[in-house]
């Protein structure tokens, strides 16, 4: 019973970490898109 509870907690923790990682990655992507959009508006089309 205790072991089951422990694995459940560990699973939820890793899931939370994964979600946080995904969120960070999405923020990175949106930041990159914002950069390229700003560059395009300034008349420079730059792909990094």
N, C-alpha and C positions, 0 to 999 in steps of 0.2 A: 504493500500500500504506500509506504513512504517512498520507495524507489519509484513507483509510478508517478507520484506527485512531483518528485524531483525531475524526472525526464520531461514531464509536461511543462514545468517551469523553464527548463533549459530550452525546450523547443520554442516556447513563446518568446524567450529572450533573443534567440538567434533570429527568429522571424522579425522581431522589432529592429534588430541591427540591420537585417537585410533591407527592410523597408526604409530605414534611415539612409542606407547606402544608395538605394534607388532614388530617394528624394534628392540626395546630394548630387547624384549623376544628372538628374533632370535639371537641377538648378544650374549645373555646369553647362548643359546643353542650351538652356534658355539664355544664359549669359553669352555663350558663343554666338547664338542666333542674333542677339541684340547687337553684338559687335559687328557682325557682318551686315546687318540691316543698316546700322549707322554708317558703316563704310560705304555701302551702296548709295545711301542718301547723299553722301559727300562726293559721290562721283568716282569712288575707287572701288572696283570690284575685286576683293582680295579673298582668296580661299586659303585657309590654314589647315 
